Amino acid sequence: MKPTHLYQHLKELAVKLDISVAEQNMRVTGINAKSGLCIVKDQKIFIMDKHLTVREKVQTLADCLRSLPLDNIYVMPAIRKYLDRS
């Protein structure tokens, strides 16, 4: 699966988990910030550095999703296989 498709499927999985994914320019903050999951006003938001490569975005989002309970959610077999590998 192409990295762009994989990234899209991971974002869709995040939405199923009530997590919105927002790509932001983190360089303008002047603060050494990294992509990651946060909670703002009881809403889960994964803030992604838009300057990362697609492969880095895939890895970063997958690392977050791996730590969440996925047993009761349909995940495409190719995506589940990707998430199961460490």
N, C-alpha and C positions, 0 to 999 in steps of 0.2 A: 504494500500500500504506500502511495506517495506521502511524504511528510505533510503536505498541505491538506490532503484528505484525512490523514490521521489526526492532525490538529483540529480540523473541523469536527470530527466525531468526538474528540475529547471535550471540546467546548459544548457540544450537544449533551454529552453525558453530565457535564457540570450543571447544565440547566435542569436536567432531570433531578439533580440533587439540590435544587434551589440555590445554585451558585451562579451569579452572573460573572462573566469574564469581560474585563475592561482593559483595553490596551492603552497605555499612557506613556507619554514622553517623560521618563524619569530623570533625564539628564538636566532638565530645566530647573529642577528643585534645588540643585546645589547641595543636596544631601545624598550620601551614599546609600541609596535605597535599592532593594532587591524585589523581584516579583514574588508574590505570595498571597495567601488567603488572609482576609481580614473581615471583621464584622463591623458594619456601620449601621447604627440605628436598627439593630436586630436583623439586618440583611447581610448575607454572606456574599462577599465580592472577592474575586480573584483578580488582583491587579497585575497585569502583564506588561513588562517593559517592551514597548513596541520596536525597540532597536535590536532585540534578540533575533537570531536567525530562526527560521521555522523549526529546525531540528532542536534548537535550544528551547523554544516555546513548548514543543511537544514534550521534551524531557521534564521541564519545569512543571507543567500542568499535570503530567502523568504522575510525578512524584507526589503531588498534592492529592490526587484522586486515589492513589494506591492506599493512602492512610484512612480512607473513608469506607464505611460499610456499603458494599455493593451487592450483597446477597439477594436482596429483594427487588433489584432493579434489572431490567433487561439491558444487557451490554452485548453488542455484537461480538461474536466469537473472536474475530481478529483483534478487536480492541481489548477484550478480556485477556487474550493471550499476551498482548503487549504489556498490559498492566501486571500480569502475573510474573513476568520475568523481572528479575531484580537487577 
